[in-house]
Amino acid sequence: MAEFTMELSEEQREIQGWLHGFAADVIRPAAAEWDEREETPWPVIQEAAKLGIYSLDFYAQQFFDPSGLGIPMTMEELFWGDAGIALSIVGTGLAAVGVLANGTEEQIGTWVPQMYGDPSDVKVAAFCSSEPDAGSDVSAMRTRAVYDEAKDEWVLNGTKTWATNGGIAHVHVVVAVVDPELGSKGQASFIVPPGTAGLSQGQKFKKHGIRASHTAEVVLEDVRVPGHCLLGGKEKLEERLARARERARTGGGRLKNAAMATFEASRPAVGAQAVGIARAAYEVALDYAKTREQFGRPIIDNQGVAFQLADMRTQIDAARLLVWRASWMASARKPFESAEGSMSKLFAGETAKKVTAQAMQILGGNGYTREYPVERMHRDAAIYTIFEGTSEIQRLVIARTLAGVPIR
Ligand SMILES: Cc1cc2nc3c(=O)[nH]c(=O)nc-3n(C[C@H](O)[C@H](O)[C@H](O)COP(=O)(O)OP(=O)(O)OC[C@H]3O[C@@H](n4cnc5c(N)ncnc54)[C@H](O)[C@@H]3O)c2cc1C
């Protein structure tokens, strides 16, 4: 049995230092500019690609780190730099996880490398599940995938919304309904290859935070993709649908759907992003509280300020521990029997929102201006109680798991 330790290995610390350097020297100085521009920071992604930080190899290496801490450590450092830019760098990962969670080995080998491109020609990918009428309730999804047997093609029709990198992606992963009678169990994921006719970008959203990250609608009009673009393959789909029909008939057991499988796998990583934002805001507030003087002494000498910082730091450390536990469990293939992945995302997301608000308060008037980064961090943190399952939905998942009630 492996010795228990909560210390990162020397190699992990080296990678952490390298990522931190990139976050401090490249991401942080560019943060305000790309937040104002509200555009994908291609030059920063290219720089990350040149250094190997935006590459399939790097994420695969971190993903397969046996401790499970490679991905959360990476997320925390990059998002410490800036959340909008970091999401532009790691957003492709959600689509990659969609393929890893549902695809065959051949599909993974074919499509995931294309999602990243190469340093001289970087690409991004998008995962498209949410729809205007299907956010928290994925079973309300309407985008249809119909099989055209004569041509061995799937025909996709519908409108996706809120897709990170939607419309600018090289590869889109689209979740669609193949059997409407089965609700969320009748869904499957499809690759939409580059340049496929019928896929277009709808509205690009102007957002409160993470403004460097591109979020848009994706419209699918008679989009035809080859049969091999169905993730997992037709045989596996037919088996899964037959099991779901049997369960629907007999009223038994649970089955996962395609979108849920992606979100479950990615929740601790998203929690780690929130930890990075919270830590960044806390550090700014701590420095400020030590140097800002009022009434003839640094404001940290007031218990009212110092206790806030004590609570902020405690909550950040607690959030990180929940994220690390869930990440370790996932890598050790231990099932989330108490919804530990959702717990980590819930607590880290709420912590980021709270801690960034406290940081703004500690900076007083300065905290409220764009001269200091904490108001941006607070705007960025707000998404962490909304996307990848709102805080209410995380509570619902945790509560239903504890109660032993199936999660729809
Ligand atoms: C910036 C951004 C990026 C995103 N990126 C992606 C992406 O790349 N791919 C993708 O597929 N999606 C993405 N999303 C979508 C995101 O996951 C959804 O916004 C989220 O799941 C919530 O859905 P909704 O916005 O429709 O809210 P709704 O589901 O309409 O929820 C509205 C409110 O009602 C609450 N609520 C709903 N049902 C319940 C319930 N049963 N019990 C208690 N409260 C409930 C919610 O918690 C929330 O507070 C993104 C969203 C944003 C804003």
The ligand as a Gaussian input file, in Angstrom:
#p B3LYP/6-31G(d) Opt

LIG

0 1
 C      -20.011000      31.360000     -19.514000
 C      -20.692000      30.057000     -19.698000
 C      -20.033000      29.024000     -20.296000
 C      -20.676000      27.796000     -20.492000
 N      -20.038000      26.792000     -21.177000
 C      -20.776000      25.701000     -21.552000
 C      -20.212000      24.747000     -22.450000
 O      -19.063000      24.855000     -22.888000
 N      -20.999000      23.718000     -22.862000
 C      -22.286000      23.562000     -22.413000
 O      -22.943000      22.605000     -22.822000
 N      -22.830000      24.428000     -21.547000
 C      -22.112000      25.505000     -21.102000
 N      -22.672000      26.425000     -20.261000
 C      -24.046000      26.227000     -19.801000
 C      -24.164000      26.016000     -18.309000
 O      -23.729000      24.740000     -17.955000
 C      -25.643000      26.305000     -17.932000
 O      -25.804000      27.712000     -17.973000
 C      -25.993000      25.764000     -16.581000
 O      -26.047000      24.373000     -16.606000
 C      -27.335000      26.297000     -16.078000
 O      -28.347000      26.183000     -17.032000
 P      -29.269000      27.443000     -17.357000
 O      -28.377000      28.603000     -17.598000
 O      -30.212000      27.068000     -18.414000
 O      -30.062000      27.728000     -15.987000
 P      -31.431000      27.041000     -15.522000
 O      -31.314000      25.570000     -15.599000
 O      -32.562000      27.688000     -16.226000
 O      -31.458000      27.457000     -13.980000
 C      -31.901000      28.728000     -13.532000
 C      -31.882000      28.712000     -11.999000
 O      -32.805000      27.724000     -11.514000
 C      -32.134000      26.823000     -10.648000
 N      -32.712000      25.486000     -10.783000
 C      -32.992000      24.803000     -11.924000
 N      -33.491000      23.596000     -11.640000
 C      -33.489000      23.478000     -10.295000
 C      -33.872000      22.452000      -9.370000
 N      -34.350000      21.292000      -9.792000
 N      -33.743000      22.695000      -8.034000
 C      -33.253000      23.882000      -7.585000
 N      -32.883000      24.889000      -8.412000
 C      -32.983000      24.684000      -9.743000
 C      -30.675000      26.858000     -11.086000
 O      -29.808000      26.422000     -10.045000
 C      -30.523000      28.340000     -11.421000
 O      -30.275000      29.062000     -10.251000
 C      -22.017000      27.633000     -20.024000
 C      -22.665000      28.696000     -19.391000
 C      -22.046000      29.895000     -19.243000
 C      -22.824000      31.039000     -18.611000

